Amino acid sequence: MNKQSPNTLAYYDHAVTDMMMEKYGMTRMDALRRFAGSETHALLEDPENGLSAFGAPGIFDIWESEAVTGNPRNSVYIRGE
């Protein structure tokens, strides 16, 4: 598996955890742990999945879909609806 560039991952880690902190009142460390350990993050790490095309709000939505339903593929961004 190819890996997304460290700069790209750092950008998404920061941007998505900011959104998690704002919406859910998490600390940065808790948000980063939850995001980095998610299937969404694993999908983002592989550039062949194309998730970086969605931007930070899209990745946050995908993560949130995973948090609620248990599957990031339930996000409208991945389903394409």
Buried (B, 14 or more C-beta within 10 A) or exposed (E): EEEBEEEBBEBBBEBBBBBBBEEEEBEEEBBBEBBBEBBBBEBBBEBEBEBBEBEBEBBBBBBBBBBEEEEBBBBEBBEEE
